[in-house]
Amino acid sequence: MLRDITIGQYYPADSVIHKLDPRTKLMATMIYILSLFIFRSLAGFAAVTLGLFLVILLSKVPIGYMVKGLKAIVVILLITVVFNLFLTPGETLVSFWKLRITEEGLKNAVFMTVRLIYLILGSSVLTLTTTPNQLTDGLEKSLKPLNKIHVPVHEISMMMSIALRFIPILIEETDKIMKAQLARGADFESGNLVKKAKAMVPLLVPLFISAFRRANDLALAMEARCYHGGEGRTKMKPLKYKGADGIAYLLIAVYFAVVILLRRFL
Amino acid sequence: MNFIEARKLVHEYIRRDEDDNVESILTALDEVNLDVKEGEFVAVLGHNGSGKSTLAKHLNVLLKPSGGTLWVNGKDTEDADNLWDIRQSTGMVFQNPDNQIIASVVEEDVAFGPENIGVPTTEIWKRVEKGLKSVGMIQYREHSPNRLSGGQKQRVAIAGVMAMEPKCIVLDEPTAMLDPNGRREVLEAVGQLNKEKGVTVILITHYMEEVIRADRVYVMDNGKVVMQGTPRAIFSQVDTLKSYRLDVPQITLLAYELRNAGVPVPEGILTRQELVEALCRLY
């Protein structure tokens, strides 16, 4: 059960998008998310859709695979639709009992749903085409200017990549502890929610203790290998912009300009 | 000067209560003298709690002596300026293979050490390749460490240390969590590094069989070095070893029992081959 969790959900494929520098992809995702909240008209909607689907096609990730990711937000989507439909003031379209649907409400509901769906699809393009390591590297490098205001950028990205490395190990360990407790008669399945949560305590305590022990060991091992923060550190795989990244930045700029222009004039 | 020189090395673990008063003192190292020449293979044997791991952590300056002096590679470990030099010249491999692998790709983990000491990118690639080749793991360079066996993970850890081009490797019970196959893999890799690359090896262990290929053995008990000498000299003293709660290899034990029973085999037999030859000579 626990093994099904995949973080980052990298989808290996040989595509232009996969090969882009993670910084380019991070920037593109940011601009894309911004653009989602800029468009108002149908023309803007068409531009965003075109942009999104072109990128998905280029990434060679099957669309069905991406749509699966939407399952997680169905509830949020429903809530958004309901609230927008019934609570937006304006001209009444239909009314029954105490509820009424307004024209503006309908429009809002549709646009918000589209925005949320596009938001998830767009950001999953980022996580599906970038390995977690590249992603942390990209974040570290893009956020480097924050170092000047004493944000420990290197440390944060180091923590992220260590966390990613230890997720499978801790999951395995949880499985092991669970089996050990089951063998001694622990019951994780029956009872209501409170009871189930209580049953997790004998699972979490040993897991925490072992996580701390591992952290201690790892810190020693890192120190023994001369780790002393990000200062003076070199990289085996430094990030380097290539020609494709330049083109990508150009396309992003054009896309952003189009979306803004469409909002002003259409 | 020897590569490692410890003189009257003392380490005390001091436990304090809330008001900073000393509650108890545990002397983990008690006036330990240790000399290791460059290129030697030295084993440190000892029962749990004998202080052997504490000694190992001193060699890499993960711990500092409470008393006495320790020189590594001609540098005093007291001096904070020497810290990174010593850590680079004396690599360390720990017991649990999972807890010392930092990256999620084998080659990136091997690169971690060189990255820390600021080796240029092209040089890192060369070192990673060399390190992985020296332990026979080059074909796994793009694998995730999670999919490797214990012995393979431990060899990756050794490659990670080798990529820093140290003169000496300290292995702190590297086989304690491995199955017999993994244990053999790791020991073979270590033996090869010592013979072919001339790397000084200090192997901390409580498995007797691993000690046989060492040049010299130190036996520790209760924080003190109680015996030292060649494996042969050490293992001929079966009774003394037993008093330190250590066992001798099975073959040595068999030879010992034969001697006690009146068969005149020589002392300090280490391998099956030697016993066979000794017995053939007798009868």
Interface residues (C-beta under 8 A of the other chain):
Chain A: P132 N133 S161 I162 L164 R165 P168 I169 R214 D217 L218 L220 A221 M222 E223 A224 R225 C226 Y227 H228 G232 R233 T234 K235 M236 K237 P238
Chain B: K57 N60 L62 W84 R87 Q88 G91 M92 F94 N96 D98 N99 Q100 I101 I102 A103 S104 V105 E107 E108 A111 F112 G113 P114 E115 N116 I117 G118 V119 P120 T121 I124 W125 V128 P145 N146 G160 V161 M164
